[in-house]
Amino acid sequence: MEATATPTKTGTERSAYYARIGQHSMTPLWEVLGALVPPQPRSPVEATLWRYAELREHVMEAGRLITAEEAERRVLILENPALRGHSSITQSLYAGLQLIMPGEVAPAHRHTQTALRLVLDGEGAYTAVDGERTTMRRGDFIITPAWTWHDHGNLGHEPVVWLDGLDIPIVRFLDAGFAEKSEAEHQAVLRPEGDALARYGANMVPVDFYQQPAEPTKVFVYPWERTIASLKAISAGTPDAHFGHKQRYINPATGRSPMPTMAAFSQLIPAGFETRAYRCTDGTVYVCLKGRAQASVEGVTYTLNENDVLVVPSWHAVQFHASAETVLFSYSDRPVQQALGLWRELRA
Ligand code: 1HN
């Protein structure tokens, strides 16, 4: 019979043992159990603010260093300082600022990662998704569903910058990524601009259309004009204590997030309003589209101006105080957490 361990076994004996079992690719659970199963999320992600006024010149410099064609996508990744080298803004999400110069084309490709775009700066660019082009205007929220062909172009006279949000870390975690380049630089235009919104985005769908579970959303553009009109109309009412006036974007054919892996939101916080402390398990990327606000994340204050990006890690308490009427766009991995029964929130 093997001798039972006494609690007094020395650190040296244990280390020697760990080294021996290490030779067999084994490691003791008891050294890591607390970290593996924490009583509540302890995200390594750092709350971080990217100030567009400081970033813009660096983004523009990329326009002089590399062409969109050479780069395939000319993007500066917003990399969380705690996750350098991982191309991630949170553990599950990617964010980047993409620049397209007048006359340029970002060639057609497709991949199993889902992308969202939020247009920030400049006019005259378009993005094409599965045969339909859409003009990109500031504040427009545009989706490139997984495995749909997409290319971008700039037909105007100024540089155009948008935020890309992708589920790259999720797809990488699952080792489920595929990608393909098109032979053609841009895809054929099969339908006129606005077709998807007219057919699927006017509280009606074609008579014989029933969305299939794995089928991508048909509505792929949520124009700023519509978002701001609804937020403004709603803001005549009483703001929610934790959010101000907050809406989530849906696929109207399902009532669910238009992307299986990411949720997107828009909220209006009235001038002078302070939201109460709020935590949720989905680390969230916020973009200030309008106004100016102070964000307090676990007691640290950040000032958000137009086009600034703030990441709030999982289970960090966040509060906003709007100095002027503020509109925030945000996205997170909430649909994944909800599908898995993991999502939680706490309203103080
Ligand atoms: C991508 O396809 C785009 O289409 C942007 O604009 C950023 C980052 C990683 C992988 C694919 C785009 C991307 C990307």
Residues whose N, C-alpha, C, O or C-beta is under 5 A from the ligand:
A	BS01	1HN	R73 D164
